[in-house]
Amino acid sequence: MSINVYFSDFFNIDPRVVEDYGAFDVSLINDFPLFIDPFLLFNSSKEEYQELHKGIIKYLKFLRDKAQARKISEGLLKAWFMFPEIKQNWLGFSKNGNGGNGLGRDFANALYSNLSDVLSNFGEEKVTEGSHLEKLCIIKEKVGKDSISDFTTRLIHEYLLKYTQTFALDHLDKKYVKKVSVNNVRFNYKTETWENDTFQLPFMNEDYVLLSPVDILTKDETWINKADMVKDFSLIPESIDNEQLRFQINNYFMSILPKKPSQKDRSLAVSRVISEFPEFVDYYIKYKEERGEQAEATSIEKVKESVSFYVEKFKSLIA
């Protein structure tokens, strides 16, 4: 019995061709629990990835300026801050198929309010080497890796479309490729609107498919995340060159911890530290930037584990 599960199955191509191209052979039955980590773009030696990260920051600075200039209307909030999921990459969380929730009102409100308040210096940080979207998931509860990945996917949408189009034209039978019109391809800063465009893409079951490069994917948390900040909290103040600030943060943190703190107690205490000393987030990000070479190695290992579990073992199960 032959069952089509993966991209290579549906498009009748050797999986090694997909692998050699550098893409991930996604399942076209259900979303794959992998996510795009923007830090892997920032820290990459590939100039094209670095440019993609700069594009993400440019758009966030545009949103920052709009959030601080005036109250945003309902229509503009929806157009600039709310993003329907780009489900065609088949990545993320979904109970069935590839239909996730996307970035709705909660995310939009969190992004809007934080860019006009605690993230008001976004793009102008002096402690870190660069600016990072992941600051939002640290400051705002319930903004996780899936939201960060969805946002990143939207802002590198054109790159993924061209990346997939090149593969389709070079490696797929013409019967599997279709010219399609795609919404929200790129942002036009002159008209302040999202533009549409057409691409020749792999097409199956009444929809096109997007491929993603393996080297920008991770499985669990993005490299910059709240859980690591809590876990590594005691190490971070050591990197703060301002002695007075270092002492104040440590003193405040210890003063609000109960005698026998649980993991939840520590997480709540770190949240209170962030509220009291928002600059601590930048020092944490600096700490992660300095260990950036570990990010790629960690993500590669996690993706390999996913391939072993979700691909190779699942194929054995089918057999």
N, C-alpha and C positions, 0 to 999 in steps of 0.2 A: 504494500500500500504506500502510495506517494502522497504526502501532504505538503502543500505550499505554506511555509511559515515566514521565511526571511526574504528580504529584497532579492537576493540572488536566486531564490526559488521561483518567485513570481515572474522575474524577468529573464529566467532561463540563462543564467550566466554563472561561470565558475566563481565561487566565493573568494578565491585567491585574487581574482581581478579587482574585486572591490577592496580587498585588503591591501593590495599593491598600490592602489590609488590613494590609500590613506584614509578611506572612509569606513564608517561603521556599518556593518551589514544588519540593519534594523529588522525587527519583526514587523510584518504588516498585518498582524492579527490583533495585537494589543500593544499599547505603549511600552517602551523599554525603560526601566527605571534608571536612566542615565540623564545627566544634566550638563549644560554648557557652563563652564566656570570662567567668568570674565578675567580672573587673575591669570589664567593660562594664556590669555591674549596679551595682557599687560607684560608678563614676564617672559614671553617667547622671544627667541632670537630671530624669528621670522618677521621681517619688516611689514609684511602684509597684515599680520596679526596685530602688531603694534599700532598700525594705522586704524584698524577696526576698533581697538580700545580707545584711541583718541576720538574716533567718531562717536562712541558711546558717551564720553565725557562732554563732548561738544553739545550733544543734545540735552544732557542733564544740566549744563550751564544755561542753555536756552530756557529750560523749564524753571531753573532757579531765578533767572531774571524776570520771567513772567510772573512767578509766584510772589516775588517781592515788590513788583511794580504796582499791581492793582489786584482787586478781587477778580478772579476768573469766573466767567459766565459758565453756566451748565454746559452749553454747547462746546466751548473751548476746553473745558475740563475733560469732556468725553473725547474730543479730537486729539488732545495732546497727552493726557495722562492715563487714559483707559485703553488697554490693548487686548483685543480678542486674541485667543491663543492661535499661534501658527501650528496647527495640528499635524501638518504634512511631514514634519520631521520625525514623528512617531517616537518622541522622547518624553519622559516625565511620568506623572502619575495619572492613571485612568482605570476605572473599574472595568470598563468594556471599551474595546476599540481604541481610538486615539482622540476622543473628545474630552479635553480637560476644561477647567473653569476659566482659564485665561486670567488676565489682570483686570479685575473689575473695580467697583467703586471703592472698596476697602483699601486696595492698593493705591488707587488714584488719590484718595483723601490723605493717606499716610505720606505719600510722596509730596503732595502739594503742601501739606502743613509743615512737614519737616524741612523742606527746601526754603520755606519762609521763616523758619525758626532755628532749630538746633543744627540744621545743615546749611545755614545761611552763608557760610564761608566755603561751600562746596566749590571745588575748582581752584581755590586760592590757598590750599593748605601749605603750611610752611614746614611742618615736621616730616611729612612723608615725601617720597620721591614722586608720587603721582596721586591722582584722585581715584576713588573707587566706589562704584555703585553699591558694593556690599555693605557700606556704612549703614544703609537703610535697614538691612536685616538685623544689624546689631542694636540699633536704636529703637526700632519699632517691633513689638511682639507680633508673632504670627506672620511675619514676612520671611519666608524660608527660601531654600535653594530652588524650589520649583518656580517661585515668583521671579527670583533673580535670573534664572535660566530663561524663562519666558520673555522677560524684558530684554535680555541680551540677544535672544533669537530675533526679536523684532528689529533691533537696531543693527544687526548684521544680516538682515534678511536678503538684501541684494547680493551679498557675497555668497551666501548659501545657494541662492538661485543660480548664479553663474557657475559655482563649483559643481552643482548637480548637472547643469546643462552641458558643461564640458564633458563630464563623464558619459552622459547619455548619448551625445553625438559621436563620441569616440569608441564606445564599447557596446552599446545596445543595438539590437535589431530595430530597424526603423518602425516596425509595426508596434513597438512598445513606447514610441516617443510621439508626443503631441504638442503642438503649439498652444499654449494656454495664456490667458490674461490673468495677471496676479495683482491683487490689491496691496497697498501699503508697502511698496518696494523700497522707497527711499524718501527722506524728508527734504523738502525744498525750503530753504531758509529765507528765500525772497518772498515767496507766497505764503510761507508758514503753513503749508499743507503737505499731506502725504501723497506721493505720486504712484500711479499704477504703471505697469509695463508688461510686455509679453516675453515669454521664454519657451524654449523647446525642452520639455521635461519628461521623465518617466511617468507613464500614465496607466493607472490600473484601478478598476472598480469605481469608475466615474470621478476619479480625483488624481492629482499629480502627487509625486513623492519627492521629498527633499532628503539628500544625503548630508551627513555632518562629518567633519574630520575627527578622527579618533583622538588626536592630540589636544583637543579643546574640551574633552568630556571628562566628567568625574562621576562617581557613583553615590557617595554619601554627602558630606557637606562640601560647600565651596571652600577654598583655601582660607578665606577670611570669613569667620563665622563666630556666632555668639558662644557656642559650646566650647570652642578652643580658648576663647578669651577668659571664660570662667575657669577652665582647667589650668591654664597657664598664667593666671592672674598674678601669682607671687613672683613670677619671672619678669613680668613686663615693667614694673616700676624701676627695675635696675637699669633699663635703657633710657629712662627719663633724665636728661642732663640738668634739669632744674631741680636742685636739691630741696628747695622749700616745697615745691609742688610734689615731689616724690614722697617727702615726709607727710604732707597733708593727706595724700591719697591713701598711703599705708595706714596712717593713724585713723582716718575716717572709716576705712574698710574694717579694721579690727574692732572699732568701737560699736559697729552695728551688727557684728556677727554674734550669735548666741554661743554659749560655752562649748556645746557639742554640735556644731553646724552640720546639717545634712547638705546634699548636693543642691536641693531646692533653696536652702538658706543662702548658700554661696551665690547661686544665680541671682536671687533677689538682691543680695548685697551689692553685687557687681552692677545691677541695673540702677541701684541708688547712687553708686559711685559715678556712673555715666551721667545721671541727672545733675549731680553736684559738680562734677568735673568733666564736662563734655570733651575737653581736649584729650582726656585719657584714651578715647577711641582712636585718635590719630597716632598716639604712641603705640597702641596695640597693632595698628596697621603697619607702622614702621617696623615693629618686631617681626611681623609676618613677611614683609618685603625683604628683610635681611636674610630670611630663610627661604626665599623664593625658589631656590634650586630644588628644594625638597617637594615643592608643589607638583611639578611635572612627574617626578619619580613616583610619588604617592598616587596620583591620578592614573598613571599607566598601570600600576599594580591593581588598582581597584577595577579598572576596565577589564583587565585580563581575568580577574576573578568573575566578573559578570559574564564574560564570554564563556568561561568554563561552566558556570552554573546554568545560565539562561540559554546558551546556544548548544554547546557540546552535549551536556547531560539531557537537555530536552530532546535533541535529535535521537539520543539513545532510547529515551522513553517512548518516542513515536515508533521507533523500530521494534 
